[in-house]
């Protein structure tokens, strides 16, 4: 038996990160917003009249779940980050905050809750 092993000391490996570069003024979007097409990477942006526009972009790098964009976007533009498979250039969109749940069409939030199907058994029944 190795001398250190008997003393209860075991080698261990830890991963660590080192900051190599800090970038200021760089645009980033969720990596899931980027779509790859035959002409390269693009995102859908929302125009002032709530229409989808396809915008070619250049991705500088991916950092975790974020993509750093080197060209093609302005900081004030709204990017579609969910449901790109249902978007068509020039099509109307209903913008909402990131993470917000969409409302069912034709129903108020209260109506949608009241009409949701019940799950599980009702109380008091065998």
N, C-alpha and C positions, 0 to 999 in steps of 0.2 A: 504494500500500500504506500502511496506517495505520502511524504511527510506532511505537506500542507493539507492534503485531503483528510488525514486523520485529525487534524486540528480544527476541522469544520470550516476551512476556508476553501471556497470554490471559485474558479475563474468565472467571470460573467461578462457579457457583452451588452453594451448600451448603445442605442442609436442616438445621435445628436445632430443638430443642424447648425450650420454656420451661415451667417448673413454675408453673402458675397457682394451684393450690390443693392443699393436703395434707389428706387426710381420715383421721381416726383412728376406729377402732371401726366401720368399715364392712365389711359382709359382701360377699365376692366369690365367684363361682363361675365355672367355665369357661362361656363363652358358648354352647358346644355343648350344655350341660345344659338350656338353656331351650327350651321348646316353646311354640308359639303355638297357641291354640285359639280357638273362637268367643267365649269369655268373657274372653279375654286371655291373658297370659303365665303359665306355670306350670312347675314342676319336679316331679320325683318324688323323694320322700324315703323313706328306709328306716326303718321303725318298729322298736321294740325287739324285736319278734318276727319280724324279717326279712320284712316284707310291704311292698309298695310303696304309698305314699300320694301322691295328686296334691295339690300345694300351690300355690294361686294366689300370685303374687308381683308386686311392682312393681319394675321395673328402673329404677334411677336413671340409669345411663349405661353405655356400653360403652367399655372402655379396652383396646384391642388384642384379645386373645383372652379377656379377663375381663369379666364383667358385674358391676357394682356394684348390690347389691340394697338397696332402701330399706325394704321391708316384706315380710312373709310367711315369713321364715326366722329361725331361731335359730342362733347360732354352734355349738351342739353337735350339730346335725342332720347326718345323712349324706345327701348328694345323689347321685342316680344320674346319672352323666356319660356313659354309653355304653350303647347298646342300648335307648334309650327306645321305639323302634318296636315292641319285643317285650314291653314292660311293660304290665300291666293293673292298675288300682287294686285293691288287696286281694290281688294275686297274690304268690306267694312269690318271693323273690329270693335270690341267693347273693352277698353282698357280698364284694368283694376290693379290695385297694389300687389306687389309680389307676395305670394303666400295667401292672398285672399281667395275664398271659395266663390265660384261663380253662382249666381242666382239662377234657378230654373226659369226659363222663359215663360212669361205670362202669369207668373205667380209672385206674390210678395214673399219675403222671407218667412213671415208667419204662416201663410198658406202652405208653403213647401214643408214646413215642420209639421203642421197639423195633418198633412196628407201622407206623411212618410209611413211605409208599412211597418207594423210592429214586428219586433224580433223576439224570439223566445216564447215562453208560455205566459199567459195572463196569471196574475196572482190569485190565489184562492181556488184554483182549479187543480184537480189531481193530475 
